[in-house]
Amino acid sequence: MSRVNKTWRLPKPTILNKKKVWFPVVRIGYSVPFGYYEDPEDKDILIPIPEELELYELAKKHLKKYTYVDVAAWLTTRSGRKIGPSALHERIST
């Protein structure tokens, strides 16, 4: 019997009227991923932070030229929210 790898990925934005729209997601783990915050009224819902998610999208492009250490430092500086290289790698990989 083979195992099926069921990896859940955070959704990509939907384009409406030529603008990216990010939607809340159901929380599936303990930590809150970069680009989201816990809904104050329901801890099982994560609310998107569009500015952070846009920076995250740009960070993925920067990884083509720079290291995870460099991009994580850039992302932390630009967003004001700390993310380390290993957390960035994990976020990119899932």
C-alpha positions as CSV (number, residue, x, y, z in Angstrom):
1,M,0.0,0.0,0.0
2,S,1.5,3.3,-1.0
3,R,1.4,6.6,0.9
4,V,-0.1,9.6,-0.7
5,N,1.6,12.9,0.1
6,K,-1.2,15.3,1.0
7,T,0.4,18.6,1.4
8,W,-1.8,21.6,2.0
9,R,-0.6,24.9,0.5
10,L,-1.7,28.4,1.2
11,P,-3.9,29.7,-1.6
12,K,-2.7,32.1,-4.2
13,P,-4.6,35.4,-4.7
14,T,-7.6,35.7,-6.9
15,I,-7.5,38.5,-9.5
16,L,-10.6,40.7,-9.4
17,N,-10.8,43.9,-11.5
18,K,-7.1,43.6,-12.2
19,K,-6.3,43.6,-8.5
20,K,-5.0,40.7,-6.3
21,V,-7.5,39.7,-3.6
22,W,-6.3,37.5,-0.7
23,F,-8.9,35.5,1.3
24,P,-8.9,34.2,4.9
25,V,-7.9,30.6,5.3
26,V,-8.6,27.9,7.9
27,R,-5.7,27.4,10.4
28,I,-4.3,23.9,10.2
29,G,-1.2,24.2,12.5
30,Y,0.1,25.8,15.6
31,S,2.1,28.6,14.0
32,V,0.7,31.5,12.0
33,P,2.4,31.7,8.6
34,F,4.1,34.8,7.3
35,G,1.5,37.0,5.6
36,Y,-1.4,36.1,8.0
37,Y,-2.6,36.9,11.4
38,E,-5.0,35.1,13.7
39,D,-8.6,36.3,13.6
40,P,-9.3,37.9,17.0
41,E,-12.8,36.4,17.0
42,D,-11.9,32.9,15.8
43,K,-8.5,31.4,16.4
44,D,-9.1,28.8,13.7
45,I,-9.2,31.5,10.9
46,L,-6.2,33.3,9.5
47,I,-6.7,36.7,8.0
48,P,-4.4,37.7,5.2
49,I,-2.0,40.7,5.4
50,P,-1.9,41.9,1.7
51,E,1.3,44.0,2.2
52,E,3.2,41.0,3.7
53,L,1.9,38.6,1.0
54,E,3.0,41.0,-1.8
55,L,6.5,41.2,-0.2
56,Y,6.5,37.4,0.1
57,E,5.8,37.1,-3.6
58,L,8.6,39.5,-4.4
59,A,10.9,37.6,-2.0
60,K,10.3,34.4,-4.0
61,K,11.7,36.2,-7.0
62,H,14.7,37.5,-5.0
63,L,15.6,33.9,-4.2
64,K,16.7,33.4,-7.8
65,K,19.6,35.7,-7.2
66,Y,20.2,35.8,-3.4
67,T,20.5,33.4,-0.5
68,Y,17.7,32.5,2.0
69,V,19.7,34.4,4.7
70,D,19.8,37.6,2.5
71,V,16.1,37.4,1.5
72,A,14.9,36.6,5.0
73,A,16.8,39.7,6.3
74,W,15.3,41.8,3.5
75,L,11.8,40.5,4.2
76,T,12.2,41.1,7.9
77,T,13.4,44.7,7.3
78,R,10.7,45.5,4.7
79,S,7.8,44.0,6.6
80,G,8.7,44.6,10.2
81,R,7.8,41.0,10.9
82,K,10.7,38.6,11.8
83,I,11.2,35.6,9.5
84,G,14.3,33.5,9.6
85,P,16.0,31.8,6.7
86,S,14.8,28.3,7.8
87,A,11.2,29.6,8.2
88,L,11.3,31.2,4.8
89,H,12.6,28.0,3.3
90,E,9.8,26.0,4.9
91,R,7.2,28.6,3.8
92,I,8.6,28.4,0.2
93,S,8.7,24.6,0.2
94,T,5.1,24.1,1.2
